Structure formats: structure tokens, C-alpha cells
Amino acid sequence: MRRRRQPQDDLHNKERWLISYADFITLLFAFFVVMYSISSINEGKYKVLSETLNGVFNAPQRSLEPIAVGQNPGQSAPEATDTITTPPAVTEPATAEEQRARSAELQTMANELSQEFDQLIRQGVVSVETSDAWIELNLPNSLLFGSGDAEPHYDAFELVEKIATVLKGRDNAVKVEGFTDNEPIQTARFPSNWELSSARAAAVVRMLVREGVEPERLAAVGYGQYQPVARNDTDKGRRENRRVVLLISRDANVRGAVR
């Protein structure tokens, strides 16, 4: 009698366990790879931590030697130093001759500023006023900032660069003053004209420092709308009141340079 041929599907069904077994082995291999990777990373972290701690505890001592208690009678104990910084010594007032020399140097600076801004001065846009103790450089806000803003125009950097060219290499104190008109402003950044005028003065100070003027020579002050030079009921007057003024002192002490 002829043996009945086993169907092909039965053979496939009997060998399906090999597929499951291969999948299991693959997953098991992947599991061990992940576990090995994690253990390697932790080992590296522990190694870094160990080296750091060793470096800290084995580093050479940097503190001063402690003072021994009970010094010998013949030796005087070192005096304890005060941690409060001693204020700088008050400088002697400049003599009349020194003041005349600094006033002459101040006039030289005024002449240089007038030369740098010659065209704008002739147009009546910028003004330079001088005395024995001060130079007052008056710049309208329109040359430096947009309306209600304290971000400098692109062209403002060229103007400040000209000012810095005159200021660099000298020690004169400089006070930058910001002014506005009486138009109210109330934004998240500038709740009032106080903040706006102060921010504009500070922006000019930052630009001067960027151009190489020493920051210890500089101060920024905002007056808001309360120091007008013209009436605020006309467009022309409000335009004149919106300004930034640089006061260049004959003296070097910025805190003492109060007009």
C-alpha cells in the first residue's frame, strides 16, 4: 500500500518553533548588550567621580598656615588683617596751576569734538558748549534712538565712535544724561519716562565702553521729562527736550564731577 504523503503545510507548522526560538535568542542578546552598555557607562561615571574626589583631597594645601596658640614670649603675634576694603585716600585739591592746565586740555577736547561734529553743528543739530570746568555735548535722541526706544540706531555707533576717539587716552570723568519730553510712556520695558531716559543714557555708556573708554570714568543718569530746555506744548520744543547730553568734566573723579 502506498504511504500517504505528508502535506507541506504540516512540515511548516512543526518548524515554527524555530522562528520563535530565534526571536527569543535575538531579544536575549539585545538585552545583554543593553545591560553591558549601562554597566559600562556607570563604570565610567564612577571612574570620573573617583578621579575628581582624589584630585580634591590630594590637592596641595592652599590656605595659610594656622597661627599657633601660645606664642613664645619673645615673639609678637601677627596682626589680624581687616577684610573691609580701605577707601582710597582723599586726593589733595588741585592747585590753581594744575586747574589751568586741565582747563586748557578741556578746551582742546572741545575743539576736537567741534571738529568731529562740524557739519552737524553748522546744521544746528548738535551743540558743544564749554566752560572752565565742563564740556557739554548735546545730541538729539533722533540721532541715536527710535521713538520710545532705547536700542541705538545703526548710525549711532559712528557718532559714539567719534566721541570715544576724543575721550580715549584721557582721564576726564564723563556723565551721560538722558532726557525726554512730557509725552507719557507706559510699556512693559519702560513704565515711565524715568526708565526710558535712564536706559538711553546707559546705552550710550555701553557703546563708549565698547569703543575703549574706561568704564570707571563713566556715569549714566536719567532725568525723564523733568529737566526741559524748551516748552513741551509744541513739536519743536518737545523735539529739543528729547536729548542725550554728555558732560565731560575737567576733573577725573566721576563721583565728584557734579555740576
C-alpha positions in Angstrom: 0.0 0.0 0.0 1.3 3.4 -0.9 2.3 5.7 2.0 0.3 8.8 2.1 2.5 11.9 1.5 2.6 14.3 4.4 1.2 17.7 3.5 3.7 20.5 3.1 1.8 22.7 5.5 2.3 20.2 8.3 6.0 20.5 7.9 6.0 24.2 8.2 3.8 24.1 11.3 6.2 21.7 13.0 9.2 24.0 12.3 7.6 27.3 13.5 9.1 26.8 17.0 12.5 27.6 15.4 11.3 31.1 14.5 10.1 31.8 18.0 13.3 30.4 19.4 15.4 32.6 17.1 13.4 35.7 18.1 13.9 34.8 21.8 17.7 34.4 21.3 17.9 37.7 19.5 16.0 39.5 22.2 18.1 37.9 24.9 21.3 39.0 23.0 19.9 42.6 22.7 19.1 42.6 26.5 22.6 41.6 27.4 24.1 44.2 25.1 21.9 46.9 26.7 22.9 45.7 30.2 26.5 45.7 29.3 26.3 49.2 27.9 24.6 50.5 31.0 27.2 48.9 33.2 30.0 50.4 31.1 28.5 53.9 31.4 28.1 53.6 35.1 31.7 52.4 35.4 32.9 55.5 33.5 30.9 57.8 35.7 32.3 56.2 38.9 35.7 56.5 37.4 35.3 60.2 36.8 33.9 60.7 40.2 36.7 58.8 41.8 39.3 60.8 40.0 37.6 64.1 40.9 37.5 63.2 44.6 41.1 62.1 44.6 42.1 65.4 42.9 40.3 67.4 45.6 41.5 65.5 48.6 45.0 65.0 47.4 45.5 68.6 46.1 48.2 70.7 47.8 47.0 72.8 50.7 46.5 76.4 49.5 45.4 78.0 52.8 47.8 79.9 55.0 49.4 78.1 57.9 47.3 78.4 61.1 48.6 80.7 63.8 49.9 78.6 66.7 48.2 79.2 70.1 50.6 80.3 72.9 53.4 82.0 71.0 56.8 82.3 72.7 57.1 85.4 74.9 59.7 87.0 72.7 57.6 86.7 69.6 54.7 89.1 68.7 51.6 87.6 67.2 50.9 88.8 63.7 48.2 91.5 63.5 44.8 90.3 62.1 44.0 91.9 58.8 40.7 93.6 58.3 38.6 92.3 55.5 36.9 95.6 54.8 38.5 97.4 51.9 40.1 100.6 52.9 38.6 103.6 51.0 41.0 105.3 48.7 42.9 108.2 50.1 41.4 111.6 49.5 43.4 113.4 46.9 44.7 116.9 47.5 42.8 119.6 45.8 44.4 120.6 42.5 46.5 123.8 42.6 45.5 126.8 40.5 48.2 126.0 38.1 47.0 122.4 37.7 43.4 123.5 37.2 44.5 125.9 34.5 46.4 123.1 32.8 43.4 120.8 32.9 41.1 123.6 31.7 43.4 124.1 28.7 43.3 120.4 28.0 39.5 120.5 28.3 39.3 123.3 25.7 41.5 121.1 23.4 38.9 118.3 23.7 36.1 120.8 23.0 37.9 121.8 19.8 38.3 118.2 18.8 34.7 117.5 19.4 33.7 120.6 17.4 35.8 119.4 14.5 34.3 115.8 14.6 30.8 117.2 14.6 31.4 120.3 12.4 28.7 119.6 9.9 26.0 118.7 12.4 26.9 121.8 14.5 26.6 124.0 11.4 23.2 122.4 10.8 22.1 123.2 14.3 21.6 119.6 15.2 24.4 119.1 17.7 25.8 121.7 20.1 29.1 121.9 22.0 29.3 124.3 24.9 32.4 124.8 27.1 33.4 126.4 30.4 36.5 126.1 32.6 35.1 123.0 34.2 32.9 121.3 31.7 32.2 120.4 28.1 28.5 119.9 27.3 27.8 117.9 24.1 24.2 117.9 23.3 22.8 115.2 21.0 19.2 114.9 19.9 17.6 111.5 20.6 16.7 111.2 16.9 20.4 110.8 16.1 20.7 107.8 18.4 17.3 106.1 19.1 13.9 105.5 17.7 10.7 106.9 19.2 10.0 105.4 22.6 13.0 103.0 22.3 16.5 102.7 23.8 18.0 100.5 21.1 20.6 102.6 19.3 20.3 103.2 15.6 22.9 101.7 13.3 24.2 105.2 12.6 24.5 105.9 16.3 27.6 103.8 16.6 29.5 106.0 14.2 28.6 109.1 16.3 29.7 107.4 19.6 32.9 106.2 17.9 33.8 109.9 17.1 33.2 110.8 20.8 35.3 107.9 22.0 38.1 108.9 19.8 38.3 112.2 21.7 37.8 110.7 25.1 40.3 107.8 24.8 43.8 108.4 26.3 42.5 110.9 28.8 41.2 110.6 32.4 38.3 113.1 32.4 35.1 112.0 34.0 32.1 111.7 31.8 28.4 111.9 32.9 25.8 110.8 30.3 22.4 112.3 30.9 19.1 111.2 29.3 16.1 113.5 28.8 12.6 113.0 27.3 9.6 115.2 26.6 6.4 115.1 28.6 4.6 112.6 26.4 3.7 109.7 28.7 5.0 106.2 28.0 3.9 103.1 29.7 5.2 99.8 28.3 6.4 96.6 29.9 10.0 97.7 29.5 9.6 101.4 30.2 6.8 102.1 32.8 7.6 105.8 32.6 10.0 108.4 31.1 12.4 107.8 34.0 13.2 104.3 32.8 13.4 105.4 29.2 15.8 108.3 29.8 18.0 106.1 32.1 18.1 103.3 29.5 19.1 105.7 26.8 21.9 107.1 28.9 23.1 103.6 29.9 23.1 102.6 26.2 25.4 105.4 25.3 27.7 104.5 28.2 27.8 100.9 27.0 28.7 102.0 23.5 31.5 104.2 24.8 32.9 101.3 26.8 32.7 99.1 23.7 34.8 101.7 21.9 37.5 101.6 24.5 36.6 104.3 27.1 37.3 103.2 30.6 34.1 102.3 32.5 35.3 103.8 35.8 35.2 107.2 34.1 31.6 107.0 33.1 28.2 107.5 34.8 24.6 107.3 33.4 21.8 109.4 34.7 18.1 109.7 33.6 16.1 112.8 34.3 12.9 111.8 32.4 10.7 114.8 31.5 11.6 116.9 34.4 14.5 119.0 33.1 13.2 120.5 29.9 15.1 123.1 27.9 12.1 124.2 25.9 8.3 124.2 26.1 6.5 120.9 25.7 3.4 122.3 24.1 5.0 122.5 20.6 6.5 119.9 18.4 9.8 121.9 18.2 10.0 122.2 22.0 9.4 118.5 22.6 12.0 117.7 20.0 14.6 119.8 21.8 13.7 118.2 25.1 14.3 114.7 23.8 18.1 114.6 24.0 21.2 112.9 25.4 23.9 115.2 27.0 27.5 114.2 27.6 29.1 116.3 30.4 32.8 115.9 30.2 34.5 117.1 33.4 37.8 118.8 33.8 38.4 116.5 36.8 39.0 112.8 36.8 36.7 111.8 39.8 33.4 110.7 38.3 31.5 110.8 41.6 32.8 114.3 42.4 32.1 115.6 38.9 28.7 117.2 39.8 27.8 120.3 38.0 
